[in-house]
């Protein structure tokens, strides 16, 4: 872009106009939103075809990012076409979770929770002890996978949503630890055997195997599909939605409200994943075939893990692991069929 300027001799000189911060969004012919400015074309190396310096790390990215079927043969413009349906920026995320944590702080208000916990049935406290403390280890696995997806994804917008998802998983872990501390006033030693349970209890071993398999899934596309389409929907449905329902049935309304606030985070994880994958599978046959293959490979593992945990942790039949698995099936169907709402 140029502008005209009068020279000292009366002539006319052409001078370059300085580019605006969002010059690359000028094609929209409107002022871009904060989300568009903050998330567009963040990864310079993608459009340049790789990093400036060739290092062993470069081979990793060529193998697990560039060669991934979900990278659509280097169609970076297609990947950049994805937009978070919530248009999440750092500022909006902080505001949202500030309000969420303020709500949880009121629900689990420390001066009144000891009296509430004192009214809970011993059997329900035992159920919480079998469930919540080992769930921290699940959460850590999910938290590590989300930033890996973001690190390897060939689009800044995917990196951004994955980073916020990782923060949501930290929020879940923090909430569990906080609730454990409260319940130790009712049941001293609450959760002290959780590491052993996670490593040895038969109830948790199928799920532990799945989480550990996730952690060595290096193709960024497979990692995303395995995590957000196959595994997380089962975990989230069991340990937020269904556990909240069980809490209500036992008169434990604070825990039900806290868990449902976590479920709202999980619904967003499903929503942005659906929007991204739908964008890719509708435009690229190779991406669609890969997603189908990954869903077929990972869904049985996730279902078996969910059924096993549900069966072992609650012998009353209050949880139906197979029903929890339907969350994953519904999400995969929505992605591949173009359904409008996967949440």
Order of alpha helices (4+ residues) and beta strands (2+ residues): beta-beta-alpha-alpha-alpha-alpha-alpha-alpha-alpha-alpha-alpha-alpha-alpha-alpha-alpha-alpha-alpha-alpha
